[in-house]
Amino acid sequence: MAHVAGLGTDEGDEEPVTPHCGRTADGLPRFADRPLRFEPGTAFRFSTFGWRLVSAAVEDAGDEPFFTFMREEVFAPLGMTGTQADASPGAIPEQAIFYFPRFAADPRYGPQEPTEIDSSCFAGSAAFLSTASDLVRFGMAIDAGTFLRPDTAEVLRTSQTLASGEATGYGLGWDLETVELAGADTVLAGHDGSLRGGRVASFWTWRDRGMVVAVLANTAFADTRSIAVAIARAFAL
């Protein structure tokens, strides 16, 4: 969860298309035999494989499919009706069409629709569709202590420390960023998200002010982070 285990990550467009995974554990053989990038605990390196492994652990502990667990234990209790797994073929009602620039991040040549892929094997690393409103509901529930105990949330959003004593600036699934808000340097907890190599989402919480900001885009390489920070600064004033 802290990205210090030494596991690798998906290689973007160079990564082969994955098959369908009936259970999250079905996707683990894909990287089970790959060597570690470094000794666990000695470095920080973002890893989607790590979150697939976490998802498999949740599935095993919950004794039911991971996506079912998430729907029944997280999304439904929080009223996140617009959030679901992108793990089955076919159109999803009211789903926005996703685009990405034809050549890298340069929009001058127009957008194109991506090839459809089965995201089931990505599990908790990249297999959910959501809305900005649902992400705000999630963040507010975490901040209010109504979903997780406050001390649990504090552990998740506390920077991890490497064996060298260096802080990573990253908790357990939560990125910690320092930005200027209302004239003061302030730590925001949250995450940016990318798809096909380009940023498409930003989700940030400011617990002391009871503020959560979520910005989503249906075009890769969108500058959602700058928009999210600008919104946070406006409300902070």
mmCIF file of the C-alpha atoms, coordinates in Angstrom:
data_MODEL
# 
_entry.id   MODEL 
# 
loop_
_atom_site.group_PDB 
_atom_site.id 
_atom_site.type_symbol 
_atom_site.label_atom_id 
_atom_site.label_alt_id 
_atom_site.label_comp_id 
_atom_site.label_asym_id 
_atom_site.label_entity_id 
_atom_site.label_seq_id 
_atom_site.pdbx_PDB_ins_code 
_atom_site.Cartn_x 
_atom_site.Cartn_y 
_atom_site.Cartn_z 
_atom_site.occupancy 
_atom_site.B_iso_or_equiv 
_atom_site.pdbx_formal_charge 
_atom_site.auth_seq_id 
_atom_site.auth_comp_id 
_atom_site.auth_asym_id 
_atom_site.auth_atom_id 
_atom_site.pdbx_PDB_model_num 
ATOM 1   C CA . MET A 1 1   ? 0.000   0.000   0.000   1.00 0.00 ? 1   MET A CA 1 
ATOM 2   C CA . ALA A 1 2   ? 2.976   2.291   0.579   1.00 0.00 ? 2   ALA A CA 1 
ATOM 3   C CA . HIS A 1 3   ? 4.793   1.451   -2.690  1.00 0.00 ? 3   HIS A CA 1 
ATOM 4   C CA . VAL A 1 4   ? 7.943   0.386   -0.863  1.00 0.00 ? 4   VAL A CA 1 
ATOM 5   C CA . ALA A 1 5   ? 7.734   -3.378  -1.495  1.00 0.00 ? 5   ALA A CA 1 
ATOM 6   C CA . GLY A 1 6   ? 9.987   -3.391  -4.564  1.00 0.00 ? 6   GLY A CA 1 
ATOM 7   C CA . LEU A 1 7   ? 7.253   -4.605  -6.925  1.00 0.00 ? 7   LEU A CA 1 
ATOM 8   C CA . GLY A 1 8   ? 7.088   -3.362  -10.500 1.00 0.00 ? 8   GLY A CA 1 
ATOM 9   C CA . THR A 1 9   ? 4.212   -1.737  -12.333 1.00 0.00 ? 9   THR A CA 1 
ATOM 10  C CA . ASP A 1 10  ? 2.323   -1.932  -15.603 1.00 0.00 ? 10  ASP A CA 1 
ATOM 11  C CA . GLU A 1 11  ? 4.336   -0.610  -18.527 1.00 0.00 ? 11  GLU A CA 1 
ATOM 12  C CA . GLY A 1 12  ? 1.673   1.538   -20.178 1.00 0.00 ? 12  GLY A CA 1 
ATOM 13  C CA . ASP A 1 13  ? 1.218   1.006   -23.895 1.00 0.00 ? 13  ASP A CA 1 
ATOM 14  C CA . GLU A 1 14  ? 3.997   -1.585  -23.880 1.00 0.00 ? 14  GLU A CA 1 
ATOM 15  C CA . GLU A 1 15  ? 2.100   -3.824  -21.457 1.00 0.00 ? 15  GLU A CA 1 
ATOM 16  C CA . PRO A 1 16  ? 0.252   -6.707  -23.177 1.00 0.00 ? 16  PRO A CA 1 
ATOM 17  C CA . VAL A 1 17  ? -3.540  -6.685  -22.963 1.00 0.00 ? 17  VAL A CA 1 
ATOM 18  C CA . THR A 1 18  ? -4.672  -8.753  -20.009 1.00 0.00 ? 18  THR A CA 1 
ATOM 19  C CA . PRO A 1 19  ? -7.259  -11.538 -20.132 1.00 0.00 ? 19  PRO A CA 1 
ATOM 20  C CA . HIS A 1 20  ? -10.396 -11.596 -17.986 1.00 0.00 ? 20  HIS A CA 1 
ATOM 21  C CA . CYS A 1 21  ? -9.857  -12.408 -14.306 1.00 0.00 ? 21  CYS A CA 1 
ATOM 22  C CA . GLY A 1 22  ? -12.754 -14.118 -12.557 1.00 0.00 ? 22  GLY A CA 1 
ATOM 23  C CA . ARG A 1 23  ? -10.984 -13.609 -9.243  1.00 0.00 ? 23  ARG A CA 1 
ATOM 24  C CA . THR A 1 24  ? -8.348  -11.027 -8.413  1.00 0.00 ? 24  THR A CA 1 
ATOM 25  C CA . ALA A 1 25  ? -5.821  -13.740 -7.602  1.00 0.00 ? 25  ALA A CA 1 
ATOM 26  C CA . ASP A 1 26  ? -6.052  -14.873 -11.248 1.00 0.00 ? 26  ASP A CA 1 
ATOM 27  C CA . GLY A 1 27  ? -4.017  -11.809 -12.214 1.00 0.00 ? 27  GLY A CA 1 
ATOM 28  C CA . LEU A 1 28  ? -1.129  -12.437 -9.817  1.00 0.00 ? 28  LEU A CA 1 
ATOM 29  C CA . PRO A 1 29  ? 0.800   -14.984 -11.950 1.00 0.00 ? 29  PRO A CA 1 
ATOM 30  C CA . ARG A 1 30  ? 1.387   -12.157 -14.441 1.00 0.00 ? 30  ARG A CA 1 
ATOM 31  C CA . PHE A 1 31  ? 4.067   -10.691 -12.208 1.00 0.00 ? 31  PHE A CA 1 
ATOM 32  C CA . ALA A 1 32  ? 4.629   -13.314 -9.504  1.00 0.00 ? 32  ALA A CA 1 
ATOM 33  C CA . ASP A 1 33  ? 7.963   -14.451 -10.943 1.00 0.00 ? 33  ASP A CA 1 
ATOM 34  C CA . ARG A 1 34  ? 9.323   -11.023 -11.804 1.00 0.00 ? 34  ARG A CA 1 
ATOM 35  C CA . PRO A 1 35  ? 12.325  -9.992  -9.690  1.00 0.00 ? 35  PRO A CA 1 
ATOM 36  C CA . LEU A 1 36  ? 11.932  -7.227  -7.133  1.00 0.00 ? 36  LEU A CA 1 
ATOM 37  C CA . ARG A 1 37  ? 13.195  -3.805  -8.192  1.00 0.00 ? 37  ARG A CA 1 
ATOM 38  C CA . PHE A 1 38  ? 14.814  -3.232  -4.792  1.00 0.00 ? 38  PHE A CA 1 
ATOM 39  C CA . GLU A 1 39  ? 14.925  -4.639  -1.271  1.00 0.00 ? 39  GLU A CA 1 
ATOM 40  C CA . PRO A 1 40  ? 11.547  -3.972  0.401   1.00 0.00 ? 40  PRO A CA 1 
ATOM 41  C CA . GLY A 1 41  ? 11.557  -0.881  2.576   1.00 0.00 ? 41  GLY A CA 1 
ATOM 42  C CA . THR A 1 42  ? 14.641  0.710   1.025   1.00 0.00 ? 42  THR A CA 1 
ATOM 43  C CA . ALA A 1 43  ? 13.040  2.838   -1.715  1.00 0.00 ? 43  ALA A CA 1 
ATOM 44  C CA . PHE A 1 44  ? 9.743   4.283   -2.917  1.00 0.00 ? 44  PHE A CA 1 
ATOM 45  C CA . ARG A 1 45  ? 8.464   3.358   -6.375  1.00 0.00 ? 45  ARG A CA 1 
ATOM 46  C CA . PHE A 1 46  ? 4.827   3.495   -7.461  1.00 0.00 ? 46  PHE A CA 1 
ATOM 47  C CA . SER A 1 47  ? 3.519   0.011   -8.180  1.00 0.00 ? 47  SER A CA 1 
ATOM 48  C CA . THR A 1 48  ? 0.187   -1.029  -9.674  1.00 0.00 ? 48  THR A CA 1 
ATOM 49  C CA . PHE A 1 49  ? 1.189   -4.639  -9.035  1.00 0.00 ? 49  PHE A CA 1 
ATOM 50  C CA . GLY A 1 50  ? 1.256   -3.842  -5.332  1.00 0.00 ? 50  GLY A CA 1 
ATOM 51  C CA . TRP A 1 51  ? -2.386  -2.807  -5.408  1.00 0.00 ? 51  TRP A CA 1 
ATOM 52  C CA . ARG A 1 52  ? -3.360  -5.936  -7.299  1.00 0.00 ? 52  ARG A CA 1 
ATOM 53  C CA . LEU A 1 53  ? -1.767  -7.898  -4.474  1.00 0.00 ? 53  LEU A CA 1 
ATOM 54  C CA . VAL A 1 54  ? -3.619  -5.818  -1.861  1.00 0.00 ? 54  VAL A CA 1 
ATOM 55  C CA . SER A 1 55  ? -6.864  -6.468  -3.741  1.00 0.00 ? 55  SER A CA 1 
ATOM 56  C CA . ALA A 1 56  ? -6.219  -10.215 -3.678  1.00 0.00 ? 56  ALA A CA 1 
ATOM 57  C CA . ALA A 1 57  ? -5.616  -10.042 0.076   1.00 0.00 ? 57  ALA A CA 1 
ATOM 58  C CA . VAL A 1 58  ? -8.932  -8.207  0.559   1.00 0.00 ? 58  VAL A CA 1 
ATOM 59  C CA . GLU A 1 59  ? -10.690 -10.791 -1.596  1.00 0.00 ? 59  GLU A CA 1 
ATOM 60  C CA . ASP A 1 60  ? -9.230  -13.645 0.434   1.00 0.00 ? 60  ASP A CA 1 
ATOM 61  C CA . ALA A 1 61  ? -10.003 -12.056 3.803   1.00 0.00 ? 61  ALA A CA 1 
ATOM 62  C CA . GLY A 1 62  ? -13.531 -11.130 2.742   1.00 0.00 ? 62  GLY A CA 1 
ATOM 63  C CA . ASP A 1 63  ? -14.139 -14.594 1.268   1.00 0.00 ? 63  ASP A CA 1 
ATOM 64  C CA . GLU A 1 64  ? -15.939 -13.160 -1.752  1.00 0.00 ? 64  GLU A CA 1 
ATOM 65  C CA . PRO A 1 65  ? -14.945 -11.583 -5.089  1.00 0.00 ? 65  PRO A CA 1 
ATOM 66  C CA . PHE A 1 66  ? -13.086 -8.314  -4.654  1.00 0.00 ? 66  PHE A CA 1 
ATOM 67  C CA . PHE A 1 67  ? -15.520 -6.264  -6.741  1.00 0.00 ? 67  PHE A CA 1 
ATOM 68  C CA . THR A 1 68  ? -18.480 -7.673  -4.791  1.00 0.00 ? 68  THR A CA 1 
ATOM 69  C CA . PHE A 1 69  ? -16.767 -6.805  -1.516  1.00 0.00 ? 69  PHE A CA 1 
ATOM 70  C CA . MET A 1 70  ? -16.109 -3.247  -2.631  1.00 0.00 ? 70  MET A CA 1 
ATOM 71  C CA . ARG A 1 71  ? -19.691 -2.772  -3.795  1.00 0.00 ? 71  ARG A CA 1 
ATOM 72  C CA . GLU A 1 72  ? -21.291 -4.145  -0.637  1.00 0.00 ? 72  GLU A CA 1 
ATOM 73  C CA . GLU A 1 73  ? -18.842 -2.908  2.001   1.00 0.00 ? 73  GLU A CA 1 
ATOM 74  C CA . VAL A 1 74  ? -17.727 0.452   0.599   1.00 0.00 ? 74  VAL A CA 1 
ATOM 75  C CA . PHE A 1 75  ? -19.760 1.867   -2.273  1.00 0.00 ? 75  PHE A CA 1 
ATOM 76  C CA . ALA A 1 76  ? -23.287 0.978   -1.123  1.00 0.00 ? 76  ALA A CA 1 
ATOM 77  C CA . PRO A 1 77  ? -22.870 2.126   2.516   1.00 0.00 ? 77  PRO A CA 1 
ATOM 78  C CA . LEU A 1 78  ? -21.450 5.470   1.331   1.00 0.00 ? 78  LEU A CA 1 
ATOM 79  C CA . GLY A 1 79  ? -24.139 6.048   -1.288  1.00 0.00 ? 79  GLY A CA 1 
ATOM 80  C CA . MET A 1 80  ? -21.613 5.865   -4.119  1.00 0.00 ? 80  MET A CA 1 
ATOM 81  C CA . THR A 1 81  ? -24.205 4.829   -6.696  1.00 0.00 ? 81  THR A CA 1 
ATOM 82  C CA . GLY A 1 82  ? -22.116 6.083   -9.626  1.00 0.00 ? 82  GLY A CA 1 
ATOM 83  C CA . THR A 1 83  ? -19.117 3.910   -8.816  1.00 0.00 ? 83  THR A CA 1 
ATOM 84  C CA . GLN A 1 84  ? -18.614 0.430   -10.227 1.00 0.00 ? 84  GLN A CA 1 
ATOM 85  C CA . ALA A 1 85  ? -16.048 -1.968  -11.594 1.00 0.00 ? 85  ALA A CA 1 
ATOM 86  C CA . ASP A 1 86  ? -15.053 -1.554  -15.224 1.00 0.00 ? 86  ASP A CA 1 
ATOM 87  C CA . ALA A 1 87  ? -14.555 -5.264  -15.480 1.00 0.00 ? 87  ALA A CA 1 
ATOM 88  C CA . SER A 1 88  ? -17.114 -6.638  -17.897 1.00 0.00 ? 88  SER A CA 1 
ATOM 89  C CA . PRO A 1 89  ? -17.650 -6.311  -21.667 1.00 0.00 ? 89  PRO A CA 1 
ATOM 90  C CA . GLY A 1 90  ? -20.411 -4.164  -23.075 1.00 0.00 ? 90  GLY A CA 1 
ATOM 91  C CA . ALA A 1 91  ? -21.567 -0.582  -22.698 1.00 0.00 ? 91  ALA A CA 1 
ATOM 92  C CA . ILE A 1 92  ? -22.221 0.907   -19.256 1.00 0.00 ? 92  ILE A CA 1 
ATOM 93  C CA . PRO A 1 93  ? -25.242 3.255   -19.089 1.00 0.00 ? 93  PRO A CA 1 
ATOM 94  C CA . GLU A 1 94  ? -24.306 6.954   -18.938 1.00 0.00 ? 94  GLU A CA 1 
ATOM 95  C CA . GLN A 1 95  ? -20.590 6.217   -19.117 1.00 0.00 ? 95  GLN A CA 1 
ATOM 96  C CA . ALA A 1 96  ? -18.546 9.056   -20.584 1.00 0.00 ? 96  ALA A CA 1 
ATOM 97  C CA . ILE A 1 97  ? -16.534 8.254   -23.699 1.00 0.00 ? 97  ILE A CA 1 
ATOM 98  C CA . PHE A 1 98  ? -12.817 8.354   -23.000 1.00 0.00 ? 98  PHE A CA 1 
ATOM 99  C CA . TYR A 1 99  ? -10.365 9.901   -25.462 1.00 0.00 ? 99  TYR A CA 1 
ATOM 100 C CA . PHE A 1 100 ? -6.636  10.448  -25.659 1.00 0.00 ? 100 PHE A CA 1 
ATOM 101 C CA . PRO A 1 101 ? -4.508  12.584  -28.011 1.00 0.00 ? 101 PRO A CA 1 
ATOM 102 C CA . ARG A 1 102 ? -3.472  10.813  -31.192 1.00 0.00 ? 102 ARG A CA 1 
ATOM 103 C CA . PHE A 1 103 ? 0.216   11.520  -30.620 1.00 0.00 ? 103 PHE A CA 1 
ATOM 104 C CA . ALA A 1 104 ? 1.435   11.480  -27.016 1.00 0.00 ? 104 ALA A CA 1 
ATOM 105 C CA . ALA A 1 105 ? 0.082   14.458  -25.066 1.00 0.00 ? 105 ALA A CA 1 
ATOM 106 C CA . ASP A 1 106 ? -0.223  16.811  -28.040 1.00 0.00 ? 106 ASP A CA 1 
ATOM 107 C CA . PRO A 1 107 ? -3.897  17.686  -28.681 1.00 0.00 ? 107 PRO A CA 1 
ATOM 108 C CA . ARG A 1 108 ? -3.213  19.436  -32.028 1.00 0.00 ? 108 ARG A CA 1 
ATOM 109 C CA . TYR A 1 109 ? -3.960  16.312  -34.033 1.00 0.00 ? 109 TYR A CA 1 
ATOM 110 C CA . GLY A 1 110 ? -7.302  15.632  -32.389 1.00 0.00 ? 110 GLY A CA 1 
ATOM 111 C CA . PRO A 1 111 ? -8.488  12.883  -30.054 1.00 0.00 ? 111 PRO A CA 1 
ATOM 112 C CA . GLN A 1 112 ? -9.143  9.246   -30.693 1.00 0.00 ? 112 GLN A CA 1 
ATOM 113 C CA . GLU A 1 113 ? -11.107 6.611   -28.830 1.00 0.00 ? 113 GLU A CA 1 
ATOM 114 C CA . PRO A 1 114 ? -8.956  3.920   -27.223 1.00 0.00 ? 114 PRO A CA 1 
ATOM 115 C CA . THR A 1 115 ? -9.187  0.222   -27.916 1.00 0.00 ? 115 THR A CA 1 
ATOM 116 C CA . GLU A 1 116 ? -11.506 -1.472  -25.451 1.00 0.00 ? 116 GLU A CA 1 
ATOM 117 C CA . ILE A 1 117 ? -9.743  -3.565  -22.842 1.00 0.00 ? 117 ILE A CA 1 
ATOM 118 C CA . ASP A 1 118 ? -10.853 -5.828  -20.017 1.00 0.00 ? 118 ASP A CA 1 
ATOM 119 C CA . SER A 1 119 ? -9.828  -4.146  -16.774 1.00 0.00 ? 119 SER A CA 1 
ATOM 120 C CA . SER A 1 120 ? -10.814 -6.984  -14.433 1.00 0.00 ? 120 SER A CA 1 
ATOM 121 C CA . CYS A 1 121 ? -7.229  -8.105  -13.759 1.00 0.00 ? 121 CYS A CA 1 
ATOM 122 C CA . PHE A 1 122 ? -6.211  -4.601  -12.663 1.00 0.00 ? 122 PHE A CA 1 
ATOM 123 C CA . ALA A 1 123 ? -8.532  -4.857  -9.624  1.00 0.00 ? 123 ALA A CA 1 
ATOM 124 C CA . GLY A 1 124 ? -7.907  -2.084  -7.090  1.00 0.00 ? 124 GLY A CA 1 
ATOM 125 C CA . SER A 1 125 ? -5.076  -0.581  -9.125  1.00 0.00 ? 125 SER A CA 1 
ATOM 126 C CA . ALA A 1 126 ? -7.175  0.650   -12.063 1.00 0.00 ? 126 ALA A CA 1 
ATOM 127 C CA . ALA A 1 127 ? -10.501 -1.097  -12.559 1.00 0.00 ? 127 ALA A CA 1 
ATOM 128 C CA . PHE A 1 128 ? -13.104 1.302   -11.153 1.00 0.00 ? 128 PHE A CA 1 
ATOM 129 C CA . LEU A 1 129 ? -15.276 3.932   -12.784 1.00 0.00 ? 129 LEU A CA 1 
ATOM 130 C CA . SER A 1 130 ? -16.607 6.730   -10.599 1.00 0.00 ? 130 SER A CA 1 
ATOM 131 C CA . THR A 1 131 ? -17.932 10.277  -10.513 1.00 0.00 ? 131 THR A CA 1 
ATOM 132 C CA . ALA A 1 132 ? -16.594 13.411  -8.869  1.00 0.00 ? 132 ALA A CA 1 
ATOM 133 C CA . SER A 1 133 ? -19.597 13.446  -6.511  1.00 0.00 ? 133 SER A CA 1 
ATOM 134 C CA . ASP A 1 134 ? -18.958 9.881   -5.373  1.00 0.00 ? 134 ASP A CA 1 
ATOM 135 C CA . LEU A 1 135 ? -15.290 10.597  -4.717  1.00 0.00 ? 135 LEU A CA 1 
ATOM 136 C CA . VAL A 1 136 ? -16.309 13.566  -2.576  1.00 0.00 ? 136 VAL A CA 1 
ATOM 137 C CA . ARG A 1 137 ? -18.723 11.332  -0.645  1.00 0.00 ? 137 ARG A CA 1 
ATOM 138 C CA . PHE A 1 138 ? -15.863 8.912   0.001   1.00 0.00 ? 138 PHE A CA 1 
ATOM 139 C CA . GLY A 1 139 ? -13.491 11.655  1.133   1.00 0.00 ? 139 GLY A CA 1 
ATOM 140 C CA . MET A 1 140 ? -16.050 13.293  3.434   1.00 0.00 ? 140 MET A CA 1 
ATOM 141 C CA . ALA A 1 141 ? -16.844 9.950   5.081   1.00 0.00 ? 141 ALA A CA 1 
ATOM 142 C CA . ILE A 1 142 ? -13.148 9.314   5.738   1.00 0.00 ? 142 ILE A CA 1 
ATOM 143 C CA . ASP A 1 143 ? -12.624 12.826  7.118   1.00 0.00 ? 143 ASP A CA 1 
ATOM 144 C CA . ALA A 1 144 ? -15.720 12.675  9.327   1.00 0.00 ? 144 ALA A CA 1 
ATOM 145 C CA . GLY A 1 145 ? -14.724 9.367   10.895  1.00 0.00 ? 145 GLY A CA 1 
ATOM 146 C CA . THR A 1 146 ? -18.055 7.788   9.945   1.00 0.00 ? 146 THR A CA 1 
ATOM 147 C CA . PHE A 1 147 ? -16.588 5.055   7.738   1.00 0.00 ? 147 PHE A CA 1 
ATOM 148 C CA . LEU A 1 148 ? -13.185 4.305   9.273   1.00 0.00 ? 148 LEU A CA 1 
ATOM 149 C CA . ARG A 1 149 ? -12.122 5.052   12.814  1.00 0.00 ? 149 ARG A CA 1 
ATOM 150 C CA . PRO A 1 150 ? -10.235 8.382   12.984  1.00 0.00 ? 150 PRO A CA 1 
ATOM 151 C CA . ASP A 1 151 ? -7.080  6.661   14.215  1.00 0.00 ? 151 ASP A CA 1 
ATOM 152 C CA . THR A 1 152 ? -7.216  4.249   11.269  1.00 0.00 ? 152 THR A CA 1 
ATOM 153 C CA . ALA A 1 153 ? -7.587  7.114   8.802   1.00 0.00 ? 153 ALA A CA 1 
ATOM 154 C CA . GLU A 1 154 ? -4.648  8.851   10.482  1.00 0.00 ? 154 GLU A CA 1 
ATOM 155 C CA . VAL A 1 155 ? -2.436  5.803   9.925   1.00 0.00 ? 155 VAL A CA 1 
ATOM 156 C CA . LEU A 1 156 ? -3.406  5.667   6.249   1.00 0.00 ? 156 LEU A CA 1 
ATOM 157 C CA . ARG A 1 157 ? -2.507  9.329   5.770   1.00 0.00 ? 157 ARG A CA 1 
ATOM 158 C CA . THR A 1 158 ? 0.791   9.343   7.664   1.00 0.00 ? 158 THR A CA 1 
ATOM 159 C CA . SER A 1 159 ? 3.987   9.383   5.616   1.00 0.00 ? 159 SER A CA 1 
ATOM 160 C CA . GLN A 1 160 ? 5.875   6.111   5.588   1.00 0.00 ? 160 GLN A CA 1 
ATOM 161 C CA . THR A 1 161 ? 9.569   5.990   6.432   1.00 0.00 ? 161 THR A CA 1 
ATOM 162 C CA . LEU A 1 162 ? 12.257  4.060   4.569   1.00 0.00 ? 162 LEU A CA 1 
ATOM 163 C CA . ALA A 1 163 ? 14.913  1.980   6.268   1.00 0.00 ? 163 ALA A CA 1 
ATOM 164 C CA . SER A 1 164 ? 17.265  4.953   5.848   1.00 0.00 ? 164 SER A CA 1 
ATOM 165 C CA . GLY A 1 165 ? 14.936  7.119   7.940   1.00 0.00 ? 165 GLY A CA 1 
ATOM 166 C CA . GLU A 1 166 ? 13.819  9.188   4.937   1.00 0.00 ? 166 GLU A CA 1 
ATOM 167 C CA . ALA A 1 167 ? 10.113  10.007  4.755   1.00 0.00 ? 167 ALA A CA 1 
ATOM 168 C CA . THR A 1 168 ? 8.433   8.991   1.512   1.00 0.00 ? 168 THR A CA 1 
ATOM 169 C CA . GLY A 1 169 ? 5.740   11.695  1.514   1.00 0.00 ? 169 GLY A CA 1 
ATOM 170 C CA . TYR A 1 170 ? 3.236   8.920   0.905   1.00 0.00 ? 170 TYR A CA 1 
ATOM 171 C CA . GLY A 1 171 ? 0.994   7.072   3.344   1.00 0.00 ? 171 GLY A CA 1 
ATOM 172 C CA . LEU A 1 172 ? -0.876  3.829   2.793   1.00 0.00 ? 172 LEU A CA 1 
ATOM 173 C CA . GLY A 1 173 ? -2.578  4.578   -0.499  1.00 0.00 ? 173 GLY A CA 1 
ATOM 174 C CA . TRP A 1 174 ? -2.682  8.331   0.146   1.00 0.00 ? 174 TRP A CA 1 
ATOM 175 C CA . ASP A 1 175 ? -0.290  10.791  -1.472  1.00 0.00 ? 175 ASP A CA 1 
ATOM 176 C CA . LEU A 1 176 ? 0.697   13.758  0.701   1.00 0.00 ? 176 LEU A CA 1 
ATOM 177 C CA . GLU A 1 177 ? 1.247   17.023  -1.159  1.00 0.00 ? 177 GLU A CA 1 
ATOM 178 C CA . THR A 1 178 ? 2.158   20.444  0.238   1.00 0.00 ? 178 THR A CA 1 
ATOM 179 C CA . VAL A 1 179 ? 0.500   23.378  -1.536  1.00 0.00 ? 179 VAL A CA 1 
ATOM 180 C CA . GLU A 1 180 ? -0.099  27.030  -0.682  1.00 0.00 ? 180 GLU A CA 1 
ATOM 181 C CA . LEU A 1 181 ? -3.659  27.631  0.534   1.00 0.00 ? 181 LEU A CA 1 
ATOM 182 C CA . ALA A 1 182 ? -4.912  30.862  2.105   1.00 0.00 ? 182 ALA A CA 1 
ATOM 183 C CA . GLY A 1 183 ? -1.326  32.124  2.359   1.00 0.00 ? 183 GLY A CA 1 
ATOM 184 C CA . ALA A 1 184 ? 0.055   29.096  4.194   1.00 0.00 ? 184 ALA A CA 1 
ATOM 185 C CA . ASP A 1 185 ? 1.762   25.870  3.155   1.00 0.00 ? 185 ASP A CA 1 
ATOM 186 C CA . THR A 1 186 ? -0.808  23.141  3.707   1.00 0.00 ? 186 THR A CA 1 
ATOM 187 C CA . VAL A 1 187 ? -0.630  19.368  3.407   1.00 0.00 ? 187 VAL A CA 1 
ATOM 188 C CA . LEU A 1 188 ? -3.357  17.813  1.269   1.00 0.00 ? 188 LEU A CA 1 
ATOM 189 C CA . ALA A 1 189 ? -4.007  14.068  1.278   1.00 0.00 ? 189 ALA A CA 1 
ATOM 190 C CA . GLY A 1 190 ? -5.366  12.352  -1.791  1.00 0.00 ? 190 GLY A CA 1 
ATOM 191 C CA . HIS A 1 191 ? -4.219  11.116  -5.172  1.00 0.00 ? 191 HIS A CA 1 
ATOM 192 C CA . ASP A 1 192 ? -3.989  11.838  -8.870  1.00 0.00 ? 192 ASP A CA 1 
ATOM 193 C CA . GLY A 1 193 ? -5.021  9.115   -11.279 1.00 0.00 ? 193 GLY A CA 1 
ATOM 194 C CA . SER A 1 194 ? -3.912  8.333   -14.811 1.00 0.00 ? 194 SER A CA 1 
ATOM 195 C CA . LEU A 1 195 ? -5.166  6.170   -17.644 1.00 0.00 ? 195 LEU A CA 1 
ATOM 196 C CA . ARG A 1 196 ? -3.160  5.049   -20.684 1.00 0.00 ? 196 ARG A CA 1 
ATOM 197 C CA . GLY A 1 197 ? -0.247  7.140   -19.462 1.00 0.00 ? 197 GLY A CA 1 
ATOM 198 C CA . GLY A 1 198 ? -2.065  10.456  -18.980 1.00 0.00 ? 198 GLY A CA 1 
ATOM 199 C CA . ARG A 1 199 ? -3.649  12.074  -15.938 1.00 0.00 ? 199 ARG A CA 1 
ATOM 200 C CA . VAL A 1 200 ? -7.437  11.916  -15.857 1.00 0.00 ? 200 VAL A CA 1 
ATOM 201 C CA . ALA A 1 201 ? -8.361  12.460  -12.201 1.00 0.00 ? 201 ALA A CA 1 
ATOM 202 C CA . SER A 1 202 ? -7.408  14.350  -9.054  1.00 0.00 ? 202 SER A CA 1 
ATOM 203 C CA . PHE A 1 203 ? -8.877  13.717  -5.592  1.00 0.00 ? 203 PHE A CA 1 
ATOM 204 C CA . TRP A 1 204 ? -7.663  15.777  -2.631  1.00 0.00 ? 204 TRP A CA 1 
ATOM 205 C CA . THR A 1 205 ? -8.841  16.215  0.952   1.00 0.00 ? 205 THR A CA 1 
ATOM 206 C CA . TRP A 1 206 ? -8.178  18.960  3.474   1.00 0.00 ? 206 TRP A CA 1 
ATOM 207 C CA . ARG A 1 207 ? -9.434  17.429  6.702   1.00 0.00 ? 207 ARG A CA 1 
ATOM 208 C CA . ASP A 1 208 ? -8.911  20.470  8.942   1.00 0.00 ? 208 ASP A CA 1 
ATOM 209 C CA . ARG A 1 209 ? -11.294 22.488  6.769   1.00 0.00 ? 209 ARG A CA 1 
ATOM 210 C CA . GLY A 1 210 ? -13.688 19.624  6.025   1.00 0.00 ? 210 GLY A CA 1 
ATOM 211 C CA . MET A 1 211 ? -12.994 20.107  2.326   1.00 0.00 ? 211 MET A CA 1 
ATOM 212 C CA . VAL A 1 212 ? -12.759 17.507  -0.425  1.00 0.00 ? 212 VAL A CA 1 
ATOM 213 C CA . VAL A 1 213 ? -12.129 18.312  -4.096  1.00 0.00 ? 213 VAL A CA 1 
ATOM 214 C CA . ALA A 1 214 ? -12.483 15.852  -6.971  1.00 0.00 ? 214 ALA A CA 1 
ATOM 215 C CA . VAL A 1 215 ? -11.871 16.653  -10.634 1.00 0.00 ? 215 VAL A CA 1 
ATOM 216 C CA . LEU A 1 216 ? -12.316 14.077  -13.415 1.00 0.00 ? 216 LEU A CA 1 
ATOM 217 C CA . ALA A 1 217 ? -11.707 14.321  -17.156 1.00 0.00 ? 217 ALA A CA 1 
ATOM 218 C CA . ASN A 1 218 ? -12.566 12.015  -20.033 1.00 0.00 ? 218 ASN A CA 1 
ATOM 219 C CA . THR A 1 219 ? -9.440  13.022  -21.958 1.00 0.00 ? 219 THR A CA 1 
ATOM 220 C CA . ALA A 1 220 ? -5.975  11.752  -21.065 1.00 0.00 ? 220 ALA A CA 1 
ATOM 221 C CA . PHE A 1 221 ? -3.274  14.256  -20.130 1.00 0.00 ? 221 PHE A CA 1 
ATOM 222 C CA . ALA A 1 222 ? -5.838  16.657  -18.625 1.00 0.00 ? 222 ALA A CA 1 
ATOM 223 C CA . ASP A 1 223 ? -4.432  19.020  -16.011 1.00 0.00 ? 223 ASP A CA 1 
ATOM 224 C CA . THR A 1 224 ? -6.910  17.987  -13.330 1.00 0.00 ? 224 THR A CA 1 
ATOM 225 C CA . ARG A 1 225 ? -4.440  18.643  -10.515 1.00 0.00 ? 225 ARG A CA 1 
ATOM 226 C CA . SER A 1 226 ? -4.107  22.355  -11.271 1.00 0.00 ? 226 SER A CA 1 
ATOM 227 C CA . ILE A 1 227 ? -7.885  22.679  -11.444 1.00 0.00 ? 227 ILE A CA 1 
ATOM 228 C CA . ALA A 1 228 ? -8.296  20.854  -8.126  1.00 0.00 ? 228 ALA A CA 1 
ATOM 229 C CA . VAL A 1 229 ? -5.720  23.068  -6.410  1.00 0.00 ? 229 VAL A CA 1 
ATOM 230 C CA . ALA A 1 230 ? -7.346  26.213  -7.836  1.00 0.00 ? 230 ALA A CA 1 
ATOM 231 C CA . ILE A 1 231 ? -10.726 25.104  -6.472  1.00 0.00 ? 231 ILE A CA 1 
ATOM 232 C CA . ALA A 1 232 ? -9.200  24.362  -3.071  1.00 0.00 ? 232 ALA A CA 1 
ATOM 233 C CA . ARG A 1 233 ? -7.564  27.797  -2.982  1.00 0.00 ? 233 ARG A CA 1 
ATOM 234 C CA . ALA A 1 234 ? -10.851 29.520  -3.846  1.00 0.00 ? 234 ALA A CA 1 
ATOM 235 C CA . PHE A 1 235 ? -12.698 27.784  -1.010  1.00 0.00 ? 235 PHE A CA 1 
ATOM 236 C CA . ALA A 1 236 ? -9.785  28.228  1.410   1.00 0.00 ? 236 ALA A CA 1 
ATOM 237 C CA . LEU A 1 237 ? -10.126 32.002  1.065   1.00 0.00 ? 237 LEU A CA 1 
# 
